[in-house]
């Protein structure tokens, strides 16, 4: 009997060791960003450097994007697990049958805007009539502006992901991110002025998303990733110094001045944390904003809308307003 008991104890010990070893194995997660490493990704890098992901049992690999990042397609086809983008990107993807779902809000407010020279006669978005605007092809807010303001003779040309043409031409008009292009334009001697697209009423969240089947199979993993990322974002904006040093290593084109500018704009314009006066809460997503975005895109015929909006996003892991 003692032999049997000893064998039982040994078996229990082996099982316990196996379970501990298995539990200690981190889940490998890949996040595809929407551009090269930059402060607009700071919260994810903060969570990575501070060990918040590893403490949650995750081994996160941040995959840099670029002009042709195609994060939606990469997530939809399973080449990566999470991606960054805009809420309207997610809705358009779902409309095309790409099974992605937004699980968190990176930014409460979108920093996309129209950049003009400070002395331009264009003072509001409504003044764009008759002008040529450099825009990324397929940008959903451009037809929204055309319809809202009744433009008849506005012209769209491809955005070059540069400020070179803007600096050379006093009449040049282009889309931008307030957190980025204006800095480079100023650096080259121009005096830019930005009108945010959200001023028109077109206001999607900036989000991160995953595949629907990944969410269904791994809800605890998604929850852990969202919560660690949110913690990273709050801390990064409070003190971006450590992450900015890491970003500079990963993207040598970044300068301390550029990173300081981007972080300052995110705080000053409440892009990430939101505006409490408007009832916005960091990380929260509201059904009425998603419904409004859905209705807008459908009205513009950018999407057909033959999918369930509830399949495109979830607030299960987000702070509740």
Secondary structure as UniProt FT lines:
FT   HELIX           2..24
FT   STRAND          27..32
FT   HELIX           39..41
FT   HELIX           42..49
FT   TURN            50..51
FT   HELIX           52..55
FT   TURN            56..57
FT   STRAND          58..63
FT   TURN            67..68
FT   HELIX           71..76
FT   TURN            77..78
FT   STRAND          82..86
FT   HELIX           87..95
FT   TURN            96..97
FT   STRAND          100..107
FT   STRAND          112..117
FT   TURN            118..119
FT   HELIX           125..128
FT   TURN            129..130
FT   STRAND          132..135
FT   TURN            137..138
FT   HELIX           140..149
FT   STRAND          155..158
FT   HELIX           164..168
FT   TURN            170..171
FT   STRAND          174..177
FT   TURN            178..180
FT   HELIX           181..187
FT   TURN            188..189
FT   STRAND          192..196
FT   HELIX           197..200
FT   STRAND          206..211
FT   HELIX           212..217
FT   HELIX           219..238
FT   HELIX           241..250
FT   TURN            252..253
FT   HELIX           256..268
FT   TURN            269..273
FT   HELIX           276..278
FT   TURN            282..283
FT   HELIX           287..299
FT   TURN            300..301
FT   HELIX           309..311
FT   TURN            316..317
//
